[in-house]
Amino acid sequence: MILVFKHFFYKNYVGLSLWPFIFLKNDTLKEDEYLINHERIHLEQQKELLIVPFYVLYFTEWIIRSLYYFDSYKGYQNLSFEREAYSNEKNLDYISERSTFGFIKYL
């Protein structure tokens, strides 16, 4: 289910997946098939890790990478979950082709 919340996002962020929802910054983003695919990849990651462990791992990896790079945004960009989603967002068949725990090869 896709929901739109204009005031929910920080800076340049436009989409967010929180099982089982995709939140978007504005209504026109519903037409961005790559963004929607990116967020659906995150939903698959969340589902396979049974949701709560996904958020724990995501946050833990973000803290570690932010400290490593001394930059929270660069830490975010280098998260295994984000790297998998960004690398495959233009492949609209990726979710059906994706192997379980596909994010691991992006660690």
Biopython code that builds the backbone (N, CA, C, O; Angstrom):
import numpy as np
from Bio.PDB.StructureBuilder import StructureBuilder

atoms = [
    (1, "MET", "N", (0.844, -1.167, 0.000)),
    (1, "MET", "CA", (0.000, 0.000, 0.000)),
    (1, "MET", "C", (0.898, 1.241, 0.000)),
    (1, "MET", "O", (1.857, 1.326, 0.766)),
    (2, "ILE", "N", (0.575, 2.186, -0.860)),
    (2, "ILE", "CA", (1.356, 3.411, -0.999)),
    (2, "ILE", "C", (0.585, 4.568, -0.375)),
    (2, "ILE", "O", (-0.581, 4.801, -0.696)),
    (3, "LEU", "N", (1.258, 5.294, 0.527)),
    (3, "LEU", "CA", (0.663, 6.452, 1.202)),
    (3, "LEU", "C", (1.527, 7.678, 0.939)),
    (3, "LEU", "O", (2.741, 7.563, 0.774)),
    (4, "VAL", "N", (0.908, 8.842, 0.899)),
    (4, "VAL", "CA", (1.622, 10.101, 0.640)),
    (4, "VAL", "C", (1.562, 10.981, 1.883)),
    (4, "VAL", "O", (0.487, 11.270, 2.409)),
    (5, "PHE", "N", (2.746, 11.402, 2.344)),
    (5, "PHE", "CA", (2.874, 12.329, 3.476)),
    (5, "PHE", "C", (3.910, 13.383, 3.102)),
    (5, "PHE", "O", (5.107, 13.097, 3.074)),
    (6, "LYS", "N", (3.463, 14.577, 2.819)),
    (6, "LYS", "CA", (4.351, 15.641, 2.352)),
    (6, "LYS", "C", (5.352, 16.091, 3.408)),
    (6, "LYS", "O", (6.479, 16.447, 3.065)),
    (7, "HIS", "N", (4.973, 16.085, 4.673)),
    (7, "HIS", "CA", (5.813, 16.656, 5.722)),
    (7, "HIS", "C", (6.568, 15.603, 6.525)),
    (7, "HIS", "O", (7.084, 15.895, 7.604)),
    (8, "PHE", "N", (6.633, 14.407, 6.015)),
    (8, "PHE", "CA", (7.228, 13.281, 6.730)),
    (8, "PHE", "C", (8.717, 13.128, 6.451)),
    (8, "PHE", "O", (9.410, 12.409, 7.171)),
    (9, "PHE", "N", (9.219, 13.801, 5.409)),
    (9, "PHE", "CA", (10.559, 13.520, 4.903)),
    (9, "PHE", "C", (11.573, 14.605, 5.206)),
    (9, "PHE", "O", (11.259, 15.793, 5.267)),
    (10, "TYR", "N", (12.797, 14.149, 5.392)),
    (10, "TYR", "CA", (13.928, 15.003, 5.711)),
    (10, "TYR", "C", (14.717, 15.281, 4.434)),
    (10, "TYR", "O", (15.045, 14.357, 3.690)),
    (11, "LYS", "N", (15.016, 16.536, 4.188)),
    (11, "LYS", "CA", (15.830, 16.986, 3.050)),
    (11, "LYS", "C", (15.405, 16.352, 1.730)),
    (11, "LYS", "O", (14.259, 16.503, 1.306)),
    (12, "ASN", "N", (16.343, 15.629, 1.069)),
    (12, "ASN", "CA", (16.103, 15.101, -0.272)),
    (12, "ASN", "C", (15.449, 13.721, -0.301)),
    (12, "ASN", "O", (15.260, 13.157, -1.379)),
    (13, "TYR", "N", (15.106, 13.179, 0.835)),
    (13, "TYR", "CA", (14.472, 11.865, 0.857)),
    (13, "TYR", "C", (13.042, 11.979, 0.339)),
    (13, "TYR", "O", (12.312, 12.900, 0.705)),
    (14, "VAL", "N", (12.650, 11.038, -0.514)),
    (14, "VAL", "CA", (11.318, 11.111, -1.117)),
    (14, "VAL", "C", (10.492, 9.843, -0.905)),
    (14, "VAL", "O", (9.289, 9.848, -1.166)),
    (15, "GLY", "N", (11.107, 8.767, -0.442)),
    (15, "GLY", "CA", (10.392, 7.522, -0.238)),
    (15, "GLY", "C", (10.903, 6.774, 0.974)),
    (15, "GLY", "O", (12.064, 6.908, 1.360)),
    (16, "LEU", "N", (10.021, 5.983, 1.573)),
    (16, "LEU", "CA", (10.369, 5.218, 2.761)),
    (16, "LEU", "C", (9.466, 4.001, 2.838)),
    (16, "LEU", "O", (8.257, 4.094, 2.630)),
    (17, "SER", "N", (10.064, 2.861, 3.139)),
    (17, "SER", "CA", (9.292, 1.631, 3.310)),
    (17, "SER", "C", (9.280, 1.239, 4.769)),
    (17, "SER", "O", (10.330, 1.049, 5.383)),
    (18, "LEU", "N", (8.102, 1.121, 5.312)),
    (18, "LEU", "CA", (7.889, 0.599, 6.665)),
    (18, "LEU", "C", (6.814, -0.466, 6.534)),
    (18, "LEU", "O", (5.642, -0.164, 6.312)),
    (19, "TRP", "N", (7.228, -1.700, 6.674)),
    (19, "TRP", "CA", (6.342, -2.836, 6.412)),
    (19, "TRP", "C", (4.944, -2.596, 6.951)),
    (19, "TRP", "O", (4.815, -2.258, 8.128)),
    (20, "PRO", "N", (3.916, -2.746, 6.182)),
    (20, "PRO", "CA", (3.823, -3.126, 4.767)),
    (20, "PRO", "C", (3.553, -1.929, 3.847)),
    (20, "PRO", "O", (2.993, -2.088, 2.762)),
    (21, "PHE", "N", (3.948, -0.747, 4.283)),
    (21, "PHE", "CA", (3.618, 0.476, 3.554)),
    (21, "PHE", "C", (4.826, 1.072, 2.847)),
    (21, "PHE", "O", (5.970, 0.895, 3.267)),
    (22, "ILE", "N", (4.539, 1.782, 1.764)),
    (22, "ILE", "CA", (5.509, 2.653, 1.105)),
    (22, "ILE", "C", (4.983, 4.065, 1.279)),
    (22, "ILE", "O", (3.867, 4.376, 0.863)),
    (23, "PHE", "N", (5.789, 4.919, 1.896)),
    (23, "PHE", "CA", (5.434, 6.324, 2.089)),
    (23, "PHE", "C", (6.188, 7.158, 1.060)),
    (23, "PHE", "O", (7.385, 6.959, 0.852)),
    (24, "LEU", "N", (5.496, 8.082, 0.422)),
    (24, "LEU", "CA", (6.096, 8.964, -0.576)),
    (24, "LEU", "C", (5.887, 10.416, -0.182)),
    (24, "LEU", "O", (4.934, 10.758, 0.518)),
    (25, "LYS", "N", (6.795, 11.259, -0.644)),
    (25, "LYS", "CA", (6.744, 12.683, -0.314)),
    (25, "LYS", "C", (5.609, 13.407, -1.026)),
    (25, "LYS", "O", (5.009, 14.328, -0.471)),
    (26, "ASN", "N", (5.312, 12.989, -2.266)),
    (26, "ASN", "CA", (4.193, 13.610, -2.979)),
    (26, "ASN", "C", (3.541, 12.615, -3.929)),
    (26, "ASN", "O", (4.116, 11.577, -4.259)),
    (27, "ASP", "N", (2.357, 12.946, -4.352)),
    (27, "ASP", "CA", (1.522, 12.058, -5.147)),
    (27, "ASP", "C", (2.125, 11.704, -6.501)),
    (27, "ASP", "O", (1.940, 10.588, -6.987)),
    (28, "THR", "N", (2.840, 12.633, -7.111)),
    (28, "THR", "CA", (3.411, 12.377, -8.445)),
    (28, "THR", "C", (4.467, 11.264, -8.412)),
    (28, "THR", "O", (4.740, 10.644, -9.440)),
    (29, "LEU", "N", (5.051, 11.012, -7.264)),
    (29, "LEU", "CA", (6.073, 9.964, -7.156)),
    (29, "LEU", "C", (5.489, 8.564, -7.335)),
    (29, "LEU", "O", (6.235, 7.608, -7.549)),
    (30, "LYS", "N", (4.182, 8.434, -7.252)),
    (30, "LYS", "CA", (3.545, 7.128, -7.497)),
    (30, "LYS", "C", (3.820, 6.633, -8.910)),
    (30, "LYS", "O", (3.756, 5.433, -9.180)),
    (31, "GLU", "N", (4.128, 7.566, -9.811)),
    (31, "GLU", "CA", (4.402, 7.225, -11.215)),
    (31, "GLU", "C", (5.865, 6.854, -11.448)),
    (31, "GLU", "O", (6.209, 6.385, -12.533)),
    (32, "ASP", "N", (6.719, 7.051, -10.473)),
    (32, "ASP", "CA", (8.153, 6.751, -10.622)),
    (32, "ASP", "C", (8.381, 5.261, -10.368)),
    (32, "ASP", "O", (8.530, 4.831, -9.224)),
    (33, "GLU", "N", (8.406, 4.489, -11.440)),
    (33, "GLU", "CA", (8.490, 3.029, -11.299)),
    (33, "GLU", "C", (9.804, 2.564, -10.679)),
    (33, "GLU", "O", (9.844, 1.517, -10.033)),
    (34, "TYR", "N", (10.868, 3.322, -10.867)),
    (34, "TYR", "CA", (12.146, 2.932, -10.269)),
    (34, "TYR", "C", (12.146, 3.177, -8.757)),
    (34, "TYR", "O", (12.657, 2.361, -7.989)),
    (35, "LEU", "N", (11.577, 4.289, -8.345)),
    (35, "LEU", "CA", (11.465, 4.564, -6.912)),
    (35, "LEU", "C", (10.578, 3.519, -6.237)),
    (35, "LEU", "O", (10.919, 3.001, -5.174)),
    (36, "ILE", "N", (9.458, 3.219, -6.850)),
    (36, "ILE", "CA", (8.553, 2.219, -6.273)),
    (36, "ILE", "C", (9.248, 0.857, -6.212)),
    (36, "ILE", "O", (9.115, 0.140, -5.220)),
    (37, "ASN", "N", (9.980, 0.503, -7.250)),
    (37, "ASN", "CA", (10.724, -0.764, -7.249)),
    (37, "ASN", "C", (11.775, -0.772, -6.139)),
    (37, "ASN", "O", (11.947, -1.775, -5.446)),
    (38, "HIS", "N", (12.474, 0.346, -5.976)),
    (38, "HIS", "CA", (13.476, 0.485, -4.910)),
    (38, "HIS", "C", (12.822, 0.214, -3.551)),
    (38, "HIS", "O", (13.355, -0.545, -2.741)),
    (39, "GLU", "N", (11.690, 0.825, -3.312)),
    (39, "GLU", "CA", (11.006, 0.658, -2.030)),
    (39, "GLU", "C", (10.445, -0.761, -1.876)),
    (39, "GLU", "O", (10.398, -1.286, -0.764)),
    (40, "ARG", "N", (10.028, -1.372, -2.957)),
    (40, "ARG", "CA", (9.557, -2.766, -2.883)),
    (40, "ARG", "C", (10.699, -3.729, -2.561)),
    (40, "ARG", "O", (10.498, -4.740, -1.887)),
    (41, "ILE", "N", (11.883, -3.411, -3.041)),
    (41, "ILE", "CA", (13.054, -4.227, -2.673)),
    (41, "ILE", "C", (13.248, -4.161, -1.161)),
    (41, "ILE", "O", (13.531, -5.174, -0.522)),
    (42, "HIS", "N", (13.094, -2.971, -0.594)),
    (42, "HIS", "CA", (13.200, -2.845, 0.867)),
    (42, "HIS", "C", (12.112, -3.649, 1.577)),
    (42, "HIS", "O", (12.371, -4.247, 2.621)),
    (43, "LEU", "N", (10.910, -3.672, 1.028)),
    (43, "LEU", "CA", (9.847, -4.466, 1.646)),
    (43, "LEU", "C", (10.204, -5.953, 1.637)),
    (43, "LEU", "O", (9.906, -6.671, 2.592)),
    (44, "GLU", "N", (10.839, -6.409, 0.566)),
    (44, "GLU", "CA", (11.283, -7.813, 0.512)),
    (44, "GLU", "C", (12.365, -8.071, 1.556)),
    (44, "GLU", "O", (12.356, -9.107, 2.221)),
    (45, "GLN", "N", (13.288, -7.135, 1.698)),
    (45, "GLN", "CA", (14.335, -7.272, 2.717)),
    (45, "GLN", "C", (13.710, -7.350, 4.110)),
    (45, "GLN", "O", (14.098, -8.182, 4.930)),
    (46, "GLN", "N", (12.753, -6.486, 4.361)),
    (46, "GLN", "CA", (12.094, -6.460, 5.668)),
    (46, "GLN", "C", (11.360, -7.766, 5.926)),
    (46, "GLN", "O", (11.432, -8.320, 7.023)),
    (47, "LYS", "N", (10.659, -8.255, 4.919)),
    (47, "LYS", "CA", (9.884, -9.486, 5.068)),
    (47, "LYS", "C", (10.792, -10.688, 5.352)),
    (47, "LYS", "O", (10.495, -11.490, 6.237)),
    (48, "GLU", "N", (11.882, -10.814, 4.618)),
    (48, "GLU", "CA", (12.741, -11.984, 4.803)),
    (48, "GLU", "C", (13.480, -11.957, 6.138)),
    (48, "GLU", "O", (13.874, -13.007, 6.647)),
    (49, "LEU", "N", (13.670, -10.777, 6.705)),
    (49, "LEU", "CA", (14.326, -10.668, 8.010)),
    (49, "LEU", "C", (13.304, -10.547, 9.149)),
    (49, "LEU", "O", (13.655, -10.212, 10.280)),
    (50, "LEU", "N", (12.059, -10.819, 8.833)),
    (50, "LEU", "CA", (10.978, -10.809, 9.827)),
    (50, "LEU", "C", (10.771, -9.438, 10.477)),
    (50, "LEU", "O", (10.474, -9.344, 11.668)),
    (51, "ILE", "N", (10.926, -8.417, 9.707)),
    (51, "ILE", "CA", (10.624, -7.009, 9.963)),
    (51, "ILE", "C", (11.465, -6.369, 11.070)),
    (51, "ILE", "O", (12.333, -5.553, 10.760)),
    (52, "VAL", "N", (11.253, -6.694, 12.310)),
    (52, "VAL", "CA", (11.990, -6.021, 13.396)),
    (52, "VAL", "C", (13.508, -6.232, 13.275)),
    (52, "VAL", "O", (14.251, -5.258, 13.404)),
    (53, "PRO", "N", (14.002, -7.451, 13.034)),
    (53, "PRO", "CA", (15.457, -7.613, 12.867)),
    (53, "PRO", "C", (16.016, -6.777, 11.705)),
    (53, "PRO", "O", (17.166, -6.339, 11.753)),
    (54, "PHE", "N", (15.204, -6.559, 10.668)),
    (54, "PHE", "CA", (15.650, -5.694, 9.569)),
    (54, "PHE", "C", (15.995, -4.305, 10.095)),
    (54, "PHE", "O", (17.061, -3.767, 9.797)),
    (55, "TYR", "N", (15.079, -3.728, 10.884)),
    (55, "TYR", "CA", (15.301, -2.376, 11.388)),
    (55, "TYR", "C", (16.495, -2.326, 12.340)),
    (55, "TYR", "O", (17.236, -1.344, 12.342)),
    (56, "VAL", "N", (16.687, -3.349, 13.132)),
    (56, "VAL", "CA", (17.838, -3.413, 14.039)),
    (56, "VAL", "C", (19.129, -3.475, 13.228)),
    (56, "VAL", "O", (20.070, -2.733, 13.510)),
    (57, "LEU", "N", (19.182, -4.349, 12.225)),
    (57, "LEU", "CA", (20.376, -4.454, 11.382)),
    (57, "LEU", "C", (20.619, -3.180, 10.585)),
    (57, "LEU", "O", (21.757, -2.725, 10.472)),
    (58, "TYR", "N", (19.561, -2.606, 10.035)),
    (58, "TYR", "CA", (19.668, -1.380, 9.249)),
    (58, "TYR", "C", (20.271, -0.269, 10.104)),
    (58, "TYR", "O", (21.227, 0.389, 9.693)),
    (59, "PHE", "N", (19.714, -0.065, 11.282)),
    (59, "PHE", "CA", (20.186, 0.996, 12.171)),
    (59, "PHE", "C", (21.618, 0.732, 12.640)),
    (59, "PHE", "O", (22.439, 1.649, 12.678)),
    (60, "THR", "N", (21.911, -0.502, 12.990)),
    (60, "THR", "CA", (23.259, -0.854, 13.451)),
    (60, "THR", "C", (24.284, -0.621, 12.345)),
    (60, "THR", "O", (25.341, -0.036, 12.583)),
    (61, "GLU", "N", (23.966, -1.083, 11.134)),
    (61, "GLU", "CA", (24.896, -0.885, 10.018)),
    (61, "GLU", "C", (25.053, 0.603, 9.708)),
    (61, "GLU", "O", (26.151, 1.056, 9.384)),
    (62, "TRP", "N", (23.968, 1.362, 9.805)),
    (62, "TRP", "CA", (24.053, 2.799, 9.544)),
    (62, "TRP", "C", (24.970, 3.491, 10.562)),
    (62, "TRP", "O", (25.772, 4.347, 10.188)),
    (63, "ILE", "N", (24.857, 3.127, 11.835)),
    (63, "ILE", "CA", (25.727, 3.708, 12.868)),
    (63, "ILE", "C", (27.191, 3.389, 12.561)),
    (63, "ILE", "O", (28.043, 4.278, 12.586)),
    (64, "ILE", "N", (27.475, 2.132, 12.274)),
    (64, "ILE", "CA", (28.852, 1.705, 12.006)),
    (64, "ILE", "C", (29.413, 2.410, 10.784)),
    (64, "ILE", "O", (30.533, 2.919, 10.820)),
    (65, "ARG", "N", (28.642, 2.445, 9.699)),
    (65, "ARG", "CA", (29.138, 3.082, 8.466)),
    (65, "ARG", "C", (29.231, 4.608, 8.616)),
    (65, "ARG", "O", (30.126, 5.226, 8.040)),
    (66, "SER", "N", (28.338, 5.208, 9.365)),
    (66, "SER", "CA", (28.417, 6.656, 9.604)),
    (66, "SER", "C", (29.670, 7.003, 10.387)),
    (66, "SER", "O", (30.328, 8.003, 10.099)),
    (67, "LEU", "N", (30.002, 6.191, 11.369)),
    (67, "LEU", "CA", (31.242, 6.403, 12.126)),
    (67, "LEU", "C", (32.470, 6.172, 11.244)),
    (67, "LEU", "O", (33.456, 6.905, 11.324)),
    (68, "TYR", "N", (32.392, 5.150, 10.410)),
    (68, "TYR", "CA", (33.508, 4.829, 9.516)),
    (68, "TYR", "C", (33.796, 5.972, 8.547)),
    (68, "TYR", "O", (34.954, 6.333, 8.340)),
    (69, "TYR", "N", (32.750, 6.540, 7.955)),
    (69, "TYR", "CA", (32.897, 7.615, 6.972)),
    (69, "TYR", "C", (32.873, 9.005, 7.595)),
    (69, "TYR", "O", (33.123, 9.992, 6.902)),
    (70, "PHE", "N", (32.575, 9.101, 8.897)),
    (70, "PHE", "CA", (32.402, 10.395, 9.560)),
    (70, "PHE", "C", (31.350, 11.240, 8.848)),
    (70, "PHE", "O", (31.463, 12.465, 8.783)),
    (71, "ASP", "N", (30.329, 10.575, 8.314)),
    (71, "ASP", "CA", (29.304, 11.253, 7.527)),
    (71, "ASP", "C", (28.066, 10.357, 7.514)),
    (71, "ASP", "O", (28.110, 9.242, 6.994)),
    (72, "SER", "N", (26.970, 10.840, 8.083)),
    (72, "SER", "CA", (25.768, 10.004, 8.177)),
    (72, "SER", "C", (25.144, 9.718, 6.809)),
    (72, "SER", "O", (24.608, 8.631, 6.593)),
    (73, "TYR", "N", (25.209, 10.686, 5.881)),
    (73, "TYR", "CA", (24.630, 10.445, 4.566)),
    (73, "TYR", "C", (25.465, 9.446, 3.781)),
    (73, "TYR", "O", (24.918, 8.570, 3.110)),
    (74, "LYS", "N", (26.764, 9.567, 3.858)),
    (74, "LYS", "CA", (27.634, 8.604, 3.174)),
    (74, "LYS", "C", (27.466, 7.217, 3.802)),
    (74, "LYS", "O", (27.528, 6.205, 3.105)),
    (75, "GLY", "N", (27.256, 7.177, 5.109)),
    (75, "GLY", "CA", (26.965, 5.918, 5.786)),
    (75, "GLY", "C", (25.695, 5.295, 5.240)),
    (75, "GLY", "O", (25.650, 4.095, 4.970)),
    (76, "TYR", "N", (24.658, 6.114, 5.076)),
    (76, "TYR", "CA", (23.390, 5.658, 4.505)),
    (76, "TYR", "C", (23.594, 5.104, 3.092)),
    (76, "TYR", "O", (23.093, 4.030, 2.763)),
    (77, "GLN", "N", (24.330, 5.842, 2.264)),
    (77, "GLN", "CA", (24.549, 5.421, 0.877)),
    (77, "GLN", "C", (25.278, 4.089, 0.774)),
    (77, "GLN", "O", (25.138, 3.382, -0.224)),
    (78, "ASN", "N", (26.046, 3.743, 1.786)),
    (78, "ASN", "CA", (26.848, 2.519, 1.747)),
    (78, "ASN", "C", (26.252, 1.360, 2.536)),
    (78, "ASN", "O", (26.907, 0.333, 2.715)),
    (79, "LEU", "N", (25.030, 1.510, 3.005)),
    (79, "LEU", "CA", (24.362, 0.394, 3.664)),
    (79, "LEU", "C", (24.127, -0.729, 2.660)),
    (79, "LEU", "O", (23.774, -0.469, 1.510)),
    (80, "SER", "N", (24.320, -1.956, 3.082)),
    (80, "SER", "CA", (24.107, -3.091, 2.178)),
    (80, "SER", "C", (22.677, -3.102, 1.638)),
    (80, "SER", "O", (22.462, -3.420, 0.469)),
    (81, "PHE", "N", (21.711, -2.762, 2.468)),
    (81, "PHE", "CA", (20.310, -2.747, 2.041)),
    (81, "PHE", "C", (20.073, -1.696, 0.959)),
    (81, "PHE", "O", (19.358, -1.948, -0.011)),
    (82, "GLU", "N", (20.670, -0.524, 1.126)),
    (82, "GLU", "CA", (20.522, 0.548, 0.139)),
    (82, "GLU", "C", (21.297, 0.238, -1.131)),
    (82, "GLU", "O", (20.814, 0.496, -2.234)),
    (83, "ARG", "N", (22.488, -0.310, -0.986)),
    (83, "ARG", "CA", (23.284, -0.650, -2.168)),
    (83, "ARG", "C", (22.555, -1.671, -3.031)),
    (83, "ARG", "O", (22.552, -1.560, -4.257)),
    (84, "GLU", "N", (21.936, -2.669, -2.393)),
    (84, "GLU", "CA", (21.164, -3.649, -3.174)),
    (84, "GLU", "C", (20.000, -2.963, -3.876)),
    (84, "GLU", "O", (19.773, -3.196, -5.063)),
    (85, "ALA", "N", (19.265, -2.127, -3.164)),
    (85, "ALA", "CA", (18.094, -1.467, -3.750)),
    (85, "ALA", "C", (18.489, -0.505, -4.868)),
    (85, "ALA", "O", (17.868, -0.512, -5.931)),
    (86, "TYR", "N", (19.508, 0.317, -4.648)),
    (86, "TYR", "CA", (19.936, 1.257, -5.690)),
    (86, "TYR", "C", (20.511, 0.532, -6.903)),
    (86, "TYR", "O", (20.281, 0.949, -8.038)),
    (87, "SER", "N", (21.248, -0.537, -6.677)),
    (87, "SER", "CA", (21.854, -1.278, -7.784)),
    (87, "SER", "C", (20.828, -1.961, -8.669)),
    (87, "SER", "O", (21.087, -2.214, -9.845)),
    (88, "ASN", "N", (19.674, -2.257, -8.114)),
    (88, "ASN", "CA", (18.696, -3.058, -8.843)),
    (88, "ASN", "C", (17.350, -2.377, -9.072)),
    (88, "ASN", "O", (16.423, -3.009, -9.578)),
    (89, "GLU", "N", (17.224, -1.112, -8.713)),
    (89, "GLU", "CA", (15.932, -0.448, -8.824)),
    (89, "GLU", "C", (15.440, -0.327, -10.266)),
    (89, "GLU", "O", (14.233, -0.251, -10.496)),
    (90, "LYS", "N", (16.342, -0.308, -11.228)),
    (90, "LYS", "CA", (15.933, -0.182, -12.633)),
    (90, "LYS", "C", (15.594, -1.522, -13.275)),
    (90, "LYS", "O", (15.090, -1.563, -14.397)),
    (91, "ASN", "N", (15.866, -2.609, -12.575)),
    (91, "ASN", "CA", (15.494, -3.940, -13.037)),
    (91, "ASN", "C", (14.135, -4.270, -12.420)),
    (91, "ASN", "O", (14.053, -4.716, -11.276)),
    (92, "LEU", "N", (13.085, -4.048, -13.182)),
    (92, "LEU", "CA", (11.732, -4.210, -12.654)),
    (92, "LEU", "C", (11.375, -5.675, -12.395)),
    (92, "LEU", "O", (10.335, -5.959, -11.800)),
    (93, "ASP", "N", (12.214, -6.594, -12.827)),
    (93, "ASP", "CA", (12.015, -8.025, -12.555)),
    (93, "ASP", "C", (12.879, -8.502, -11.392)),
    (93, "ASP", "O", (12.866, -9.686, -11.054)),
    (94, "TYR", "N", (13.622, -7.599, -10.785)),
    (94, "TYR", "CA", (14.595, -8.009, -9.774)),
    (94, "TYR", "C", (13.969, -8.771, -8.607)),
    (94, "TYR", "O", (14.538, -9.764, -8.154)),
    (95, "ILE", "N", (12.840, -8.340, -8.121)),
    (95, "ILE", "CA", (12.240, -8.989, -6.952)),
    (95, "ILE", "C", (11.943, -10.458, -7.245)),
    (95, "ILE", "O", (12.142, -11.311, -6.380)),
    (96, "SER", "N", (11.473, -10.760, -8.444)),
    (96, "SER", "CA", (11.186, -12.158, -8.774)),
    (96, "SER", "C", (12.459, -12.961, -9.013)),
    (96, "SER", "O", (12.454, -14.184, -8.875)),
    (97, "GLU", "N", (13.553, -12.285, -9.372)),
    (97, "GLU", "CA", (14.833, -12.955, -9.636)),
    (97, "GLU", "C", (15.733, -12.996, -8.404)),
    (97, "GLU", "O", (16.689, -13.770, -8.356)),
    (98, "ARG", "N", (15.434, -12.185, -7.435)),
    (98, "ARG", "CA", (16.291, -11.973, -6.270)),
    (98, "ARG", "C", (16.430, -13.229, -5.418)),
    (98, "ARG", "O", (15.458, -13.936, -5.155)),
    (99, "SER", "N", (17.671, -13.488, -4.994)),
    (99, "SER", "CA", (17.889, -14.611, -4.085)),
    (99, "SER", "C", (17.625, -14.152, -2.652)),
    (99, "SER", "O", (17.749, -12.968, -2.339)),
    (100, "THR", "N", (17.263, -15.088, -1.797)),
    (100, "THR", "CA", (17.014, -14.788, -0.396)),
    (100, "THR", "C", (18.277, -14.194, 0.220)),
    (100, "THR", "O", (19.385, -14.658, -0.050)),
    (101, "PHE", "N", (18.105, -13.183, 1.037)),
    (101, "PHE", "CA", (19.205, -12.466, 1.678)),
    (101, "PHE", "C", (20.180, -11.892, 0.639)),
    (101, "PHE", "O", (21.394, -11.907, 0.839)),
    (102, "GLY", "N", (19.636, -11.397, -0.455)),
    (102, "GLY", "CA", (20.441, -10.830, -1.537)),
    (102, "GLY", "C", (21.290, -9.648, -1.119)),
    (102, "GLY", "O", (22.280, -9.334, -1.780)),
    (103, "PHE", "N", (20.923, -8.991, -0.040)),
    (103, "PHE", "CA", (21.676, -7.835, 0.427)),
    (103, "PHE", "C", (23.070, -8.221, 0.941)),
    (103, "PHE", "O", (23.962, -7.375, 1.000)),
    (104, "ILE", "N", (23.259, -9.489, 1.311)),
    (104, "ILE", "CA", (24.530, -9.917, 1.913)),
    (104, "ILE", "C", (25.709, -9.682, 0.971)),
    (104, "ILE", "O", (26.799, -9.335, 1.427)),
    (105, "LYS", "N", (25.510, -9.864, -0.323)),
    (105, "LYS", "CA", (26.637, -9.662, -1.247)),
    (105, "LYS", "C", (27.011, -8.180, -1.390)),
    (105, "LYS", "O", (27.989, -7.856, -2.063)),
    (106, "TYR", "N", (26.251, -7.288, -0.771)),
    (106, "TYR", "CA", (26.559, -5.854, -0.794)),
    (106, "TYR", "C", (27.196, -5.356, 0.488)),
    (106, "TYR", "O", (27.432, -4.158, 0.647)),
    (107, "LEU", "N", (27.478, -6.282, 1.410)),
    (107, "LEU", "CA", (28.077, -5.880, 2.703)),
    (107, "LEU", "C", (29.453, -5.272, 2.519)),
    (107, "LEU", "O", (30.092, -4.883, 3.497)),
]
sb = StructureBuilder()
sb.init_structure("model")
sb.init_model(0)
sb.init_chain("A")
sb.init_seg("    ")
for serial, (resi, resn, name, xyz) in enumerate(atoms, 1):
    if name == "N":
        sb.init_residue(resn, " ", resi, " ")
    sb.init_atom(name, np.array(xyz, "f"), 0.0, 1.0, " ", f" {name:<3s}", serial, name[0])
structure = sb.get_structure()
